[in-house]
Every structure is written in structure tokens, then in C-alpha cells.
Amino acid sequence: MPSTFFGLNIAASGLRSANAALNTTANNIANANTDSYSRQKVEQQASDALRVFTTYGCAGAGVDTLSIERIRDEFYDNKYRQNETLLGQVTQRNYFNELIEQYLKDDGTTGFSSLFSGMQSALQDVMKAAGTTEAKATFVSSLSQITDYFNHISDSLQQLQNDINQEIKMDCDTVNSIAQQICSLNEQINTIEMQGSKANALRDQRDELIDKLSKIVDVECKETKIVDSNNPERETGATRLIVYIAGGQQLLDTYSYRKLVCIARSKAENVNQSDLVGLYDIKWAPANFKEGDDTSRLDNFRLDNKLMGGELEGLIDMRDGNNNFYFNGDVVTSRKDPETGETTVQIKVTAPDLMDMTKCTLPHTGKMEVASKIYEFTNWEYDGGDIYTFTLTAESTKSTTPPTGRTAKVGTNFDYQGIPYYMQQVNEWIRKFSSRVNEIMSSGYTSDSLDGSYILTGTSDMDSSAQYSYPQLTTLSNNKGYYEVTAANFIVTRELQANADLLATKMDVTEGESEYKNIQALNDFFNKEDLFRGATSGEFLDKVLGDIALNTSNSGTLEKTYTALEKTIKNQRLSVMGVDQDEEASALVQYEHTYTLNSKMVNTLTKIYDRLILETGV
């Protein structure tokens, strides 16, 4: 049976509930403009009724204030993060595509098309006055401007690759920092919630960090309640949060996390011939890993992971994107030299592009993957058909050698046109152009009836003052052709730069110095022969610009689409978790009336108890 003061206890519970609701409303109003704040609401329910053993059975016992809960919708949270992942990826692609487009665009003065037109005009002047040194010198100068242009493109793309590389490291550092902060928040949240309270503000901070993480990389969270090991039916109040990134790879588990560590490649570890030295590979490391620790046993964070998502995938696409062109083939033979310990591996390729040295992107030295094992190679040769022969180091083949019949690859396929793709396109044009120009020039004669010589070459990587000779570029012994000539080392031969009269203008040695049929053949090549992707030499830029313009357009369109979706989903999410000032004002009036009514109830009951106690002598 309830006590005499039963009604007063009921009114008091109403006061406590209304007071909690008023305080929560005040907190909501105060944080109306706070980013990532989740609107809060008091959860309450009627107290258990008491049996009073009367004809009406049970009497209500007031209200219980259970908790103050955040108002969020997990569906909208997931949708927002998924969109952030896609937006982060296309934003990075679009930004760097626009930069590449700016590097390649012709400004009417220093662009490729302008320079090539100037060179053709200078060639016309040579045909008009084949015997004059001035006309030939002007042509040589215009040709040097072409080689300088490609040198500049190579420098610009490598600098851009370096910028992207540093962005990748910054993103990895940000992921590590966020993981550490989330683990720290998990500890604070569990400490509070194991005591029966709700750590709403801390949970808001944690969700904000996960939102930021989702723009860098794909994120998936799984939170479960922790039960008492001695009594599985009792919940402790603590929770276990596991965060997965990049398609299901575990980043953290409640209080412990893993780091993404960037390891710079050495020159002998480059994946592509024209890659900048020092590009980062990414590995998983424990939280206590520090710079200088051994990295040989760390697990790889695969850069070709199609589920990576976010800014990180966008950056890797631009830094490493090769449009699916990479070296791969089947191991035919694998022989180890017992004296040197080196292993010679023959690999058969089937892709037509891998049988064309003008398209080759293999570095001089690097790493090869066979059957999930990594081997280092110090040299490779090509037989001119479908067989490549690699020399592997004794150290990398100490425990095992590549098995025959298995696929070998250098690098991996990235289904995007990034910097390696554009460098490969530029190098292909340079090699084909140089080969054909040198072929024409070496078959002719100078105006002084001397044998013609090659005029385009590259400087040696080992000695920048040395240049490749014509026999080195054309010998059949190595079958590599112009592989050594790239945009980075492309030059007009120093002999021609020093003496323009070495230009082979004549086709017939018996003709006079004004004969220019060899120059006519060169001009016909420029204007009529298909050299690159079904186009003439001067149309090179149209082809490459078409690629980058399409990529820029696609990434720009997607960025606008996902930005619009971000606003839409954000508004939908805010409609649930955001603070509506009109709604809070209405709640304020409601809870004020509730508080006032409960206060009046207490005042009424007080008068009743006064009359009961003082005037009836109870």
C-alpha cells in the first residue's frame, strides 16, 4: 500500500523529468550551430504501478527518466559516408587531371602544336635555301625547342607525381591520427557508459572523426555490446567498436589500432621507367611502430585494391594509373647459377604491346612478383619476339626461385589513366618520331656531300654528359631499340647543335648543295605518315589532350554529382540529428508547462498535507 506521501513522490518525479527535459532543450538550443552535434532527447517511461489492494487495483507511481539519448539515423550516416568516399576519390582525380591538362594545353606560343608548326615552317625555309647555314641552324633550333618541351613535360609530370606522393603520405598520417583519437574516445566513452550514463558528446566527436575518415578511405563500422563473461545475460554498459577500411581491412578494435606506414622506394625498386624515385609503398604496422624500425615483416597495404575508395584511391589512381598497361607473362624457365647464386628467368608475354619497345615502361632494375613472392631483378633482355630474360639477385632467390608455369608481373594493373599512362604515351611518340627522323637523316647526305647522321637521341642515365650513339639505338643485339630515349633525356645530338651543316639535306650525293630531296622526305613524313595512334607526328597533342580532356570532364561531372548528393544527404541527416530552433522553442513551452503543472501539484499536495497533519491531528 502506498504511503501517505505517495502523491508528493509522483509529483516530484514529474518535476525531475521536466527539469531534465528543460536542461536538454537548453543544451540543444546552445548547440544549434555546433558542427556534428546530435540533437538530444530525454527518454522516459511510466514508473511501475503499485498494487493498492482496492477496487481499482493499481495506482500509477509517476515517471522514470531513463536516459538522454542522441537522435541519429544510422542509415543516413552510412549513406553520407559512402558518398564522402566517392566524392573524395573523384575530387582528387579532377584536381590533378585539370593540372595535367594545363601542362599539355597549347598556349599558342610554347605548346607542342605551336612549336611543331614553327619547326615545319623552319623546314620549309631549309627547302628554299638548303645550302645556307642560317636556315639549317634555325631548323635545328626549332627542333631543340621540341626536345626542350618534352623535357619540361617530363619535369612537370614528375613534380606532379611527387606532389601526389606527398599527399598520399599526408592522408596516411591523417588516417593514423584519426585511428588514435577514436581509440582514445572509445576508452573515455566506455568509462562513462559503464557507470550508467550516456557519453553523447564524446560519441558525437567520434562520429565526426569517422565522417572525416570516410572521405579519405572507404569505412565500415561495427559496434557491439560487451557482456559480462561470468554472466552472458548481463550487459556491462561498454561497447566494442571495430573500424574497417579499404574494403574490410581492420584499422582498429576498440582501444588498439594499426598504422599505415609509407615506405619510399629506392631507385632499384621503381615500377615504371619514368617514375620518380622515392614513391611510397604503404604497409600495415603496429601502433608502436616508429621511423627506423624494421619494415621487412610488415604486411602490404595493396595499392591496387579496387575497394580502397576515398581520396587515397584517387591519389593512387593519378600517381600510378597505367590504364592496365604493365609487364606480365608466364615463367617459361628458371635457372639458378650455382656459382653466383643469380637466377635467370625467361618470361613469355602474349600482349602485343609488350612486344613493342616503343611502348615499353619496364625499369632497368626493379621487383617482380611470381606466385605471391617478390624477387629483385638487376637486368633484363628482350629477344625481339615474345621472350624477356630477367636476372634475379641471389639474395631474393636464396630461399626459393620463381616456379615455371606461373604468372610473373612487374607492377600491377591500374584501370585509370594517371601520370604513368601519359608518360608512356609521350615516350612512345618520342621513340617513334626519333627512329623515323634518324632513319631519314642517316640515309641522306649533307650539302657538302658528307654522309648523313642521326640527329635525335637521349642522354645516358649514368652520365648526363654522354649521349647514346646511333649504333646503340639501332643495334639488333639487344632488340631494345629506342627504349633508352625518354621525355626526360630527349635531345638533339650535340654534334648537330654545334654544327647545323651536319643536317643531311641531300638524297643524292652527286647533286649540288642546293638539292633538298632528303629534307622533302622529312617534310613528307611530318605531313603524311601516320606515326602515333593513327595520326601524323604533329597531331600527337590532339590524341593525348583528347584523353585528358575526357578524364577531366568525367571526373568534373562526377564531382558535381557527388557534391550535390552530399548536400542532399547532409540535409536529410540534419533533419534527424540537427537542432530545429522552432521545434526546440515549442518543446521549451511544453516542458515549461509540464514543470509548472508539477510544481502546482507539489504546492496542492503540500496544502493537503498541512491540513491533514495540522488540523486533523493525524
Buried (B, 14 or more C-beta within 10 A) or exposed (E): EEEEEBBBBBBBBBBBBBBBBBBBBEBBBEBEEEEBBBBBBBEBEEBEEEEEEEEEEEBEBBBBBEBBBBEBBEEBBBBBBBBBBBBBBBBBBBBBBBBBBEBBBBEEEEBBBBBBBBBBEBBEBBBEEBBBEEBBBBBBBBBBBBBBBBBEBBEBBBEBBBBBBEBBBBBBBBBBBBBBBBBBBBBEBBBBBBEEEBBBBBBBBBBBBBBBBBBBBBBBBEEEEBEEEEEEEEEBBBBBBBBBBBBEBBBBBBBEBBBBBBBEBEEBBBBBBBBBEBBBBBBBBEBEBEEEEEEEEBEEBBBBBEBBBBBBBBBBBBBBBBBEBBBBBBBBEBEBEEEEEBBBBBBBBEBEEBBEBBBBBBBBBBBBBBEEBEBBBBEBBBEEEBBBBBBBBEEBBEEEBBEEEBEBBBBBBBEBBBBBBBBBBBBBBBBBBBBBBBEBBBEBBBBEBEEBBBBBBBBBBEEEEEBBEBEBBBEEEBEBBBBBBBBBBBBBBEEBBEBBBBBBBBBEEEBEBBBBBBBBBBBEBBEEEEBBBEBBBBBBBBBBBEBBBEBBEBBBEBBEBBBEBBEEBBEBBEEBBBBBEEEBEEBBEBBBEBBEBBBEBBEEBEEEBEEEEEEEEE
